Amino acid sequence: MEAARAQLTATPTPARLGEAVRSQLENRRLAELIAAVWEHERRTRDLATGERPHDAALYRRLRRILGGR
């Protein structure tokens, strides 16, 4: 009965809620990992060669797409 009610009200059952929370944590960790790798690559590239104009344009565009991050 509880599972049927959850489907009708779009409220996750406790088991599904745990899965959703784990999924959100995994997504957050993945996003943080990606950000760390990007930052490392940027710093490494800037130290090695300086920022190239076409790279700068790409990064500006990506920041605009991602909402200013």
Secondary structure, 3 states (H helix, E strand, C coil): CHHHHHHHHCCCCHHHHHHHHHHHHHHHHHHHHHHHHHHHHHHHHHHHHCCCHHHHHHHHHHHHHCCCC
